[in-house]
Amino acid sequence: MSNASPSPSNSSRQWLIGLTLLTVLLLLLWWFWPSKPESQQMGRGRFGDMGPVPVRVAEVKQGEFAIELKALGTVTSYNTVNVRSRVDGELVKVLFEEGQQVKAGDLLAVIDPRPYQVALQQAQGALQENQAQLKNAELDLQRYKGLYDEDSIAKQTLDTQQALVNQYRGSLQSNQADVATAKLNLDFTQIRAPIDGRLGLRQLDIGNLVSSGDTTPLVVITQADPIAVIFTIPEGDLPAVLQRRRDGTILAVEAWDRGERLKLAEGVLESLDNQIDTTTGTVKLKARFDNAEQMLFPNQFVNVRLRVETREAATIIPSAAVQFGTQGTFVYVVGDDNKVSIRQVTIAASDAERSMVNEGVQQGERLVMEGTDRLRDGSEVEVVDPNLVQSPDGAANEPGDRQGKRDGSARPGAARNDA
């Protein structure tokens, strides 16, 4: 068998197809090849080597900084009372309005008093009857003593009369107790507030029969001024709190709404629990609030800020300027030549807007807040609106900065698009 060799015509056709494809590829490359590099058209490279990067800066400040512990707390009333009737009867009067503030002793409702008035009269009648019998028996006892001294009656007769007098005296004490009980029951027909506080919603209406054993209260009173907030902190934060309390320092506590946008009340730390919850590793704390404006309600969830310490001369920077990398925490410091340098910093404490620095930066230095994504050590920057240098709390030194941030005219991104 002989091997077949390709014909000259097939070989020529393959060369022709290959040459055509190569020509088309070269034409496509020539057509789409940019006339200038994109980096030259934009005026700068990926990392800002070809031009300054627009940034927003803030100065390092020195001032007061509060070190706070944050927690989630529950508002708890110091006293909560379910107002119920202590006697049985018909509810004939309701003398309060729902949500009303009351004082201890204020009349809230009235139970039909007539059955208890009758019971009091019966007890008083029995008391008077026994008082008369006792008086007569005491007179007879005095006469029997005289006759016994004259040896006119037997000793047994005198002893019997003495026992009768003692019996009447015991009955008299029982009658007096019955009268006191009747008066007390009659007084219980007037239901009064046992504590100061705010009334809840009414649970019973006029005409209902009430009993001392009812589970449904007439109304609930909660003491809202003052009021308490129960919250927990990790056991690791406990030593700092204990140390401040041993020094006699009164620790301030703030209650904020769930979104931490509105401060509801200011109070003080009142007490700590005597044990740590082993399941969560936390300890309960109790804060006291005057709640004069009635912004706190029992069972309300609030965000708690416990101020442990206040540094008077702290170095403060915006939290937005803090960067995190493989080498640790750092910031971009803008020099006088508008070039940035990376500076390692040590953050002692921070909140939502500010951070307190132990070392790394000095007061008056400028830090990059916005535009850090395109920076590296030595990059040249252009400060956007240098007259609007921000403070660490995010507020500009000149008015109108918020509007500029809101409409986007002062953002670094907008500056890049215009370049």
C-alpha positions as CSV (number, residue, x, y, z in Angstrom):
1,M,0.0,0.0,0.0
2,S,1.4,3.4,-0.9
3,N,0.9,6.7,1.1
4,A,-1.2,9.4,-0.6
5,S,0.5,12.8,-0.8
6,P,-1.5,16.2,-0.8
7,S,-2.1,17.6,-4.2
8,P,-0.5,21.0,-5.2
9,S,-4.0,22.6,-5.5
10,N,-5.0,21.8,-1.9
11,S,-1.7,23.1,-0.5
12,S,-2.1,26.4,-2.4
13,R,-5.7,26.8,-1.1
14,Q,-4.6,26.4,2.5
15,W,-1.8,29.0,2.1
16,L,-4.3,31.4,0.6
17,I,-6.8,31.0,3.5
18,G,-4.1,31.5,6.1
19,L,-2.8,34.6,4.4
20,T,-6.4,36.1,4.2
21,L,-7.0,35.5,7.9
22,L,-3.7,37.1,8.8
23,T,-4.5,40.1,6.7
24,V,-7.9,40.5,8.4
25,L,-6.3,40.3,11.8
26,L,-3.8,43.0,11.0
27,L,-6.5,45.3,9.7
28,L,-8.5,44.8,12.9
29,L,-5.5,45.6,15.1
30,W,-4.7,48.7,13.0
31,W,-8.3,49.9,13.2
32,F,-8.8,49.6,17.0
33,W,-5.3,50.5,18.1
34,P,-5.6,53.8,20.2
35,S,-3.9,56.8,18.9
36,K,-2.7,57.7,22.5
37,P,-2.5,55.8,25.7
38,E,-5.6,56.1,27.9
39,S,-3.4,57.2,30.8
40,Q,-2.1,60.1,28.7
41,Q,-5.6,61.2,27.7
42,M,-6.8,61.2,31.3
43,G,-3.7,63.0,32.5
44,R,-2.7,60.5,35.2
45,G,-2.1,56.8,35.7
46,R,-3.9,54.3,37.8
47,F,-2.3,55.3,41.0
48,G,-2.1,59.0,40.3
49,D,1.6,59.0,39.1
50,M,0.7,61.2,36.1
51,G,-1.2,63.9,38.1
52,P,-2.5,65.0,41.5
53,V,-5.3,63.0,43.0
54,P,-8.2,65.1,44.4
55,V,-8.8,64.4,48.0
56,R,-10.7,65.9,51.0
57,V,-8.6,66.4,54.2
58,A,-9.2,67.1,57.9
59,E,-6.9,68.5,60.5
60,V,-5.7,66.7,63.6
61,K,-7.3,68.4,66.6
62,Q,-6.7,68.3,70.3
63,G,-9.6,68.5,72.7
64,E,-11.9,66.6,75.0
65,F,-12.7,63.0,74.1
66,A,-15.2,60.8,76.0
67,I,-14.4,57.1,76.3
68,E,-17.8,55.3,76.2
69,L,-19.1,51.7,76.4
70,K,-22.1,51.0,74.2
71,A,-24.8,48.5,75.1
72,L,-28.4,47.6,74.4
73,G,-30.6,48.2,77.4
74,T,-34.2,47.8,78.6
75,V,-36.2,50.5,80.4
76,T,-37.6,49.2,83.7
77,S,-39.9,50.9,86.1
78,Y,-38.8,51.2,89.7
79,N,-42.3,50.2,90.8
80,T,-45.2,48.6,88.9
81,V,-48.5,48.1,90.7
82,N,-51.6,46.2,89.4
83,V,-54.5,48.0,91.1
84,R,-57.1,45.5,92.2
85,S,-60.1,45.7,94.6
86,R,-59.5,44.3,98.1
87,V,-63.2,43.8,98.7
88,D,-66.0,42.2,96.7
89,G,-68.8,44.3,95.2
90,E,-70.0,46.3,92.2
91,L,-67.8,49.0,90.6
92,V,-69.9,52.1,90.8
93,K,-67.4,54.9,90.0
94,V,-64.2,55.3,87.9
95,L,-62.6,58.6,88.7
96,F,-59.4,58.5,86.6
97,E,-58.4,59.0,83.0
98,E,-56.2,56.7,81.1
99,G,-52.5,57.8,81.0
100,Q,-53.1,60.2,83.8
101,Q,-50.3,61.1,86.3
102,V,-51.4,60.3,89.8
103,K,-50.0,60.8,93.3
104,A,-50.1,58.2,96.1
105,G,-53.5,58.3,97.8
106,D,-55.5,59.7,94.9
107,L,-59.0,58.2,94.6
108,L,-59.3,56.1,91.5
109,A,-62.6,54.1,91.8
110,V,-65.4,53.3,94.2
111,I,-67.0,50.0,95.0
112,D,-70.6,50.0,96.3
113,P,-70.2,50.8,100.0
114,R,-73.7,50.0,101.3
115,P,-73.1,46.3,102.3
116,Y,-70.0,47.4,104.3
117,Q,-71.8,50.2,105.9
118,V,-74.4,47.8,107.2
119,A,-71.7,45.4,108.4
120,L,-70.1,48.3,110.3
121,Q,-73.4,49.1,112.0
122,Q,-73.9,45.5,113.1
123,A,-70.4,45.4,114.5
124,Q,-70.9,48.6,116.4
125,G,-74.2,47.4,117.8
126,A,-72.6,44.2,119.1
127,L,-69.9,46.3,120.6
128,Q,-72.3,48.5,122.5
129,E,-74.2,45.4,123.8
130,N,-71.1,43.8,125.2
131,Q,-69.9,47.1,126.7
132,A,-73.2,47.3,128.7
133,Q,-73.0,43.7,129.8
134,L,-69.4,44.2,130.9
135,K,-70.3,47.3,132.9
136,N,-73.1,45.5,134.7
137,A,-70.9,42.5,135.4
138,E,-68.2,44.7,136.8
139,L,-70.7,46.4,139.2
140,D,-71.9,43.0,140.4
141,L,-68.3,42.0,141.0
142,Q,-67.7,45.0,143.2
143,R,-70.8,44.1,145.3
144,Y,-69.8,40.5,145.6
145,K,-66.4,41.5,146.9
146,G,-68.1,43.5,149.7
147,L,-70.4,40.6,150.6
148,Y,-67.4,38.2,150.6
149,D,-65.5,40.5,152.9
150,E,-68.5,40.4,155.2
151,D,-68.5,36.6,154.8
152,S,-72.1,36.7,153.4
153,I,-71.4,34.8,150.2
154,A,-69.2,31.8,149.3
155,K,-65.8,32.2,147.5
156,Q,-67.2,30.3,144.6
157,T,-69.8,32.9,143.9
158,L,-67.1,35.6,143.8
159,D,-64.9,33.6,141.5
160,T,-67.8,32.9,139.1
161,Q,-68.6,36.6,138.8
162,Q,-64.9,37.3,138.2
163,A,-64.9,34.8,135.3
164,L,-68.0,36.4,133.9
165,V,-66.3,39.8,133.8
166,N,-63.2,38.4,132.1
167,Q,-65.5,36.7,129.5
168,Y,-67.2,40.0,128.7
169,R,-63.9,41.8,128.4
170,G,-62.7,39.2,125.9
171,S,-66.0,39.5,124.0
172,L,-65.5,43.3,124.0
173,Q,-62.0,43.0,122.4
174,S,-63.5,40.7,119.7
175,N,-66.3,43.3,119.1
176,Q,-63.8,46.1,118.8
177,A,-61.8,44.0,116.2
178,D,-65.0,43.4,114.3
179,V,-65.7,47.1,114.2
180,A,-62.2,47.8,113.0
181,T,-62.5,45.2,110.3
182,A,-65.8,46.6,109.1
183,K,-64.3,50.1,109.0
184,L,-61.3,48.8,107.0
185,N,-63.6,47.0,104.5
186,L,-65.6,50.2,104.1
187,D,-62.5,52.1,103.5
188,F,-61.4,49.6,100.9
189,T,-64.5,50.4,98.8
190,Q,-62.5,53.5,97.8
191,I,-59.7,52.3,95.6
192,R,-56.7,54.7,95.8
193,A,-53.4,54.9,94.1
194,P,-50.7,53.2,96.2
195,I,-47.7,54.9,94.5
196,D,-46.9,57.9,92.3
197,G,-46.9,57.1,88.6
198,R,-48.6,57.0,85.3
199,L,-51.9,55.1,84.8
200,G,-52.2,52.6,82.0
201,L,-55.4,51.6,80.1
202,R,-58.5,50.8,82.1
203,Q,-59.3,47.1,82.2
204,L,-62.8,47.1,83.9
205,D,-65.9,49.3,83.3
206,I,-68.5,50.6,85.7
207,G,-71.2,48.0,86.7
208,N,-68.9,45.0,86.7
209,L,-68.7,42.9,89.8
210,V,-65.2,42.8,91.2
211,S,-63.5,40.6,93.7
212,S,-60.3,40.6,95.7
213,G,-59.3,37.4,93.9
214,D,-59.7,38.7,90.4
215,T,-56.6,38.3,88.1
216,T,-57.5,41.2,85.9
217,P,-56.5,44.5,87.5
218,L,-58.6,47.7,87.3
219,V,-55.5,49.6,86.0
220,V,-51.7,49.3,86.1
221,I,-49.6,52.1,87.6
222,T,-45.9,52.4,86.6
223,Q,-43.5,54.8,88.2
224,A,-41.8,56.6,85.4
225,D,-40.0,59.4,87.2
226,P,-37.4,58.3,88.1
227,I,-37.0,55.3,85.9
228,A,-34.2,52.7,85.4
229,V,-32.4,51.1,82.5
230,I,-31.0,47.6,82.7
231,F,-28.1,46.8,80.4
232,T,-25.1,44.5,80.2
233,I,-21.4,44.9,79.4
234,P,-18.7,42.3,78.7
235,E,-16.7,41.2,81.7
236,G,-13.6,42.5,80.1
237,D,-14.9,46.1,80.4
238,L,-15.8,45.6,84.1
239,P,-12.5,46.4,85.7
240,A,-12.5,50.0,84.2
241,V,-16.0,50.6,85.6
242,L,-15.2,49.2,89.0
243,Q,-12.1,51.3,89.3
244,R,-14.0,54.5,88.5
245,R,-16.6,53.5,91.1
246,R,-14.0,52.8,93.8
247,D,-12.6,56.3,93.1
248,G,-16.0,57.7,93.9
249,T,-16.6,58.9,90.3
250,I,-20.3,59.3,89.3
251,L,-20.4,57.7,85.8
252,A,-22.7,59.4,83.3
253,V,-25.1,57.3,81.2
254,E,-27.0,58.3,78.1
255,A,-30.0,56.6,76.6
256,W,-30.5,56.9,72.8
257,D,-33.2,55.6,70.5
258,R,-32.7,52.5,68.4
259,G,-31.3,54.4,65.4
260,E,-28.9,56.3,67.7
261,R,-30.2,59.6,66.2
262,L,-32.1,61.0,69.2
263,K,-30.8,61.2,72.8
264,L,-33.7,60.4,75.0
265,A,-32.4,61.1,78.5
266,E,-29.2,61.5,80.6
267,G,-28.7,59.6,83.9
268,V,-26.1,58.1,86.1
269,L,-24.9,54.5,86.9
270,E,-26.7,53.4,90.0
271,S,-25.6,49.8,90.7
272,L,-24.0,46.6,89.4
273,D,-25.1,43.0,89.7
274,N,-23.1,40.8,92.1
275,Q,-22.3,38.0,89.6
276,I,-21.3,37.5,86.0
277,D,-23.6,35.5,83.6
278,T,-21.5,32.5,82.7
279,T,-23.5,31.8,79.5
280,T,-22.8,35.2,78.0
281,G,-19.8,36.5,79.9
282,T,-21.6,39.7,80.7
283,V,-22.6,41.5,83.9
284,K,-25.8,43.5,84.4
285,L,-25.7,47.2,85.3
286,K,-28.5,49.5,86.3
287,A,-28.7,53.2,85.5
288,R,-31.1,55.8,86.9
289,F,-32.8,58.5,84.9
290,D,-34.9,61.4,86.2
291,N,-37.0,61.1,83.0
292,A,-38.6,64.5,83.6
293,E,-39.6,64.7,79.9
294,Q,-41.2,61.3,80.0
295,M,-39.2,60.1,77.0
296,L,-38.5,56.6,78.5
297,F,-41.3,54.0,78.8
298,P,-41.1,50.7,80.7
299,N,-40.0,47.8,78.5
300,Q,-38.6,50.2,75.9
301,F,-35.3,49.1,74.1
302,V,-32.7,51.8,74.0
303,N,-29.0,52.2,73.1
304,V,-26.9,52.9,76.2
305,R,-23.7,54.8,76.3
306,L,-21.7,54.5,79.6
307,R,-19.1,57.2,79.9
308,V,-16.1,55.6,81.6
309,E,-13.5,58.3,81.2
310,T,-13.1,61.8,79.6
311,R,-9.6,62.7,78.3
312,E,-9.2,66.5,78.4
313,A,-6.3,67.0,76.0
314,A,-6.7,64.1,73.6
315,T,-5.4,63.9,70.0
316,I,-8.5,63.5,67.8
317,I,-8.8,62.5,64.2
318,P,-11.8,61.6,62.0
319,S,-12.6,58.0,62.0
320,A,-13.0,58.2,58.2
321,A,-9.2,58.9,57.9
322,V,-8.2,55.7,59.6
323,Q,-7.1,53.0,57.1
324,F,-6.4,49.3,57.8
325,G,-3.7,47.2,56.1
326,T,-1.4,44.3,56.5
327,Q,1.0,46.4,58.5
328,G,-1.7,47.6,60.9
329,T,-3.6,50.8,61.3
330,F,-2.4,53.9,59.3
331,V,-3.4,57.3,57.9
332,Y,-2.4,59.3,54.9
333,V,-0.7,62.5,56.0
334,V,-0.6,65.4,53.5
335,G,2.7,67.4,53.7
336,D,3.4,71.0,52.8
337,D,4.4,69.8,49.2
338,N,0.9,68.2,48.8
339,K,2.4,64.8,48.8
340,V,1.1,62.0,51.1
341,S,3.0,59.8,53.4
342,I,1.8,56.7,55.2
343,R,1.9,57.1,59.0
344,Q,1.3,54.2,61.4
345,V,-1.1,55.3,64.2
346,T,-2.3,53.7,67.5
347,I,-6.0,54.1,68.1
348,A,-6.9,54.2,71.8
349,A,-10.7,54.6,71.4
350,S,-13.2,55.6,68.8
351,D,-16.9,56.4,68.2
352,A,-19.0,56.8,65.1
353,E,-17.2,59.9,63.9
354,R,-14.0,60.5,65.9
355,S,-11.0,58.5,67.0
356,M,-8.5,59.2,69.8
357,V,-4.9,58.6,68.8
358,N,-2.1,57.8,71.3
359,E,0.8,58.2,68.8
360,G,1.5,58.7,65.2
361,V,0.2,62.1,64.3
362,Q,0.5,65.7,65.7
363,Q,-2.0,68.5,66.1
364,G,-2.4,70.5,63.0
365,E,-1.4,67.9,60.5
366,R,-3.7,67.2,57.5
367,L,-5.1,63.8,57.0
368,V,-6.9,62.4,53.9
369,M,-10.5,61.6,54.5
370,E,-11.8,60.9,51.0
371,G,-10.0,59.7,47.9
372,T,-7.7,57.2,49.7
373,D,-8.5,54.4,47.2
374,R,-6.0,55.9,44.6
375,L,-3.2,56.8,46.9
376,R,0.1,55.3,47.8
377,D,3.1,56.5,49.7
378,G,4.5,59.7,48.0
379,S,1.4,60.3,45.8
380,E,0.8,63.9,44.9
381,V,-2.7,65.2,45.9
382,E,-4.9,68.1,45.2
383,V,-6.9,69.3,48.2
384,V,-10.5,69.9,47.1
385,D,-11.7,73.2,48.5
386,P,-8.7,73.8,50.8
387,N,-10.6,76.5,52.7
388,L,-13.1,73.9,53.8
389,V,-10.8,71.7,55.9
390,Q,-13.0,69.5,58.1
391,S,-12.7,69.0,61.8
392,P,-12.6,65.5,63.3
393,D,-16.3,65.5,64.0
394,G,-17.0,65.9,60.3
395,A,-18.2,69.5,60.4
396,A,-16.6,71.9,57.9
397,N,-15.0,75.2,59.0
398,E,-16.9,77.1,56.4
399,P,-20.7,77.1,55.8
400,G,-21.9,75.4,52.7
401,D,-19.7,72.4,52.9
402,R,-22.6,70.1,53.7
403,Q,-24.5,71.4,50.6
404,G,-21.4,70.8,48.5
405,K,-21.2,67.2,49.8
406,R,-24.9,66.7,49.3
407,D,-25.0,67.8,45.6
408,G,-21.7,66.1,44.8
409,S,-19.9,69.2,43.6
410,A,-17.1,68.8,46.1
411,R,-16.5,65.1,46.0
412,P,-13.2,63.7,44.7
413,G,-15.0,61.5,42.3
414,A,-16.7,64.5,40.6
415,A,-13.3,66.2,40.3
416,R,-11.8,63.2,38.6
417,N,-14.6,63.1,36.0
418,D,-14.0,66.8,35.2
419,A,-10.2,66.4,34.8
